[in-house]
Amino acid sequence: MRALVTGATGFIGSHIVDTLLARKYDVRVLLRRTSSLEWLKDLPVEFVYGDIFSTDALRQAVTGWTTSIIRPVSRKPNRRNLPPGER
C-alpha cells in the first residue's frame, strides 16, 4: 500500500508517517523546501517538494499513487473574514 501525507513535518503528521511505515506502507510526503526535516530525515520516505496550493505540486505528488492521506493544514482564521460581531 502507498500513502501520500501532507503536513508530515509537523507533530501530528510525523506520527501519521510513523504509523504508516509501521504498517508497511510506502510513504510519500509533500513538503515545502523551508520545512524542517527533523522528524523525517532518517525515515524511508519519498519527498516531493511543493505547496498544497500548487496544482503542479499536487499533481506530481499523486502521480502513480492510488492511496492517499491528505491532512489539511490548520490555520488561524483571518479576522477580516469574520462577521463584525466576531472580530
C-alpha positions as CSV (number, residue, x, y, z in Angstrom):
1,M,0.0,0.0,0.0
2,R,1.1,3.6,-0.6
3,A,0.2,6.8,1.1
4,L,0.7,10.5,0.5
5,V,0.9,12.6,3.6
6,T,0.8,16.4,3.7
7,G,1.8,18.1,6.9
8,A,4.2,15.3,7.6
9,T,6.9,17.7,9.1
10,G,4.6,18.6,12.0
11,F,3.8,16.8,15.2
12,I,0.7,15.0,14.1
13,G,1.8,14.5,10.5
14,S,5.1,12.9,11.6
15,H,3.2,10.4,13.8
16,I,0.9,9.6,10.9
17,V,4.0,8.8,8.8
18,D,5.4,6.6,11.7
19,T,2.2,4.7,11.9
20,L,2.0,4.1,8.1
21,L,5.6,2.9,8.0
22,A,4.9,0.5,10.9
23,R,2.1,-0.9,8.8
24,K,4.4,-1.4,5.8
25,Y,3.1,1.4,3.6
26,D,5.3,3.1,1.1
27,V,5.1,6.8,2.1
28,R,5.5,9.9,0.0
29,V,5.3,13.3,1.7
30,L,4.6,16.7,0.2
31,L,6.5,19.5,1.9
32,R,7.9,22.9,1.4
33,R,11.7,23.3,0.9
34,T,11.7,25.5,4.0
35,S,10.2,22.8,6.2
36,S,12.2,21.2,8.9
37,L,13.1,17.5,8.3
38,E,13.8,16.9,12.0
39,W,11.3,14.1,12.3
40,L,11.6,12.7,8.8
41,K,15.3,12.8,7.9
42,D,16.1,9.2,8.8
43,L,12.9,7.6,7.6
44,P,12.4,5.7,4.3
45,V,10.0,8.2,2.8
46,E,10.0,9.9,-0.6
47,F,10.0,13.7,-0.6
48,V,8.0,15.8,-3.1
49,Y,8.7,19.5,-2.7
50,G,5.9,21.9,-3.3
51,D,2.9,23.5,-1.7
52,I,-0.6,22.1,-1.2
53,F,-2.0,25.2,-3.0
54,S,0.1,24.4,-6.2
55,T,-1.7,22.3,-8.7
56,D,1.6,21.2,-10.3
57,A,3.0,20.1,-6.9
58,L,-0.2,18.2,-6.1
59,R,-0.2,16.5,-9.5
60,Q,3.5,15.5,-9.0
61,A,2.7,14.2,-5.5
62,V,-0.2,12.0,-6.5
63,T,1.1,10.7,-9.9
64,G,1.3,6.9,-9.8
65,W,-0.2,6.7,-6.3
66,T,-3.6,5.1,-5.6
67,T,-3.8,5.5,-1.8
68,S,-3.7,9.0,-0.3
69,I,-4.0,10.5,3.1
70,I,-4.3,14.2,2.9
71,R,-4.1,16.0,6.2
72,P,-5.3,19.6,5.9
73,V,-3.3,22.4,7.3
74,S,-4.7,24.2,10.2
75,R,-4.6,28.0,10.1
76,K,-6.0,30.7,12.3
77,P,-8.9,32.4,10.7
78,N,-8.3,35.8,9.2
79,R,-10.1,38.2,11.5
80,R,-11.2,40.4,8.5
81,N,-13.2,37.5,7.1
82,L,-15.2,37.1,10.3
83,P,-18.6,38.7,10.7
84,P,-18.4,42.1,12.5
85,G,-19.7,40.7,15.8
86,E,-16.9,38.1,16.0
87,R,-13.9,40.3,15.2
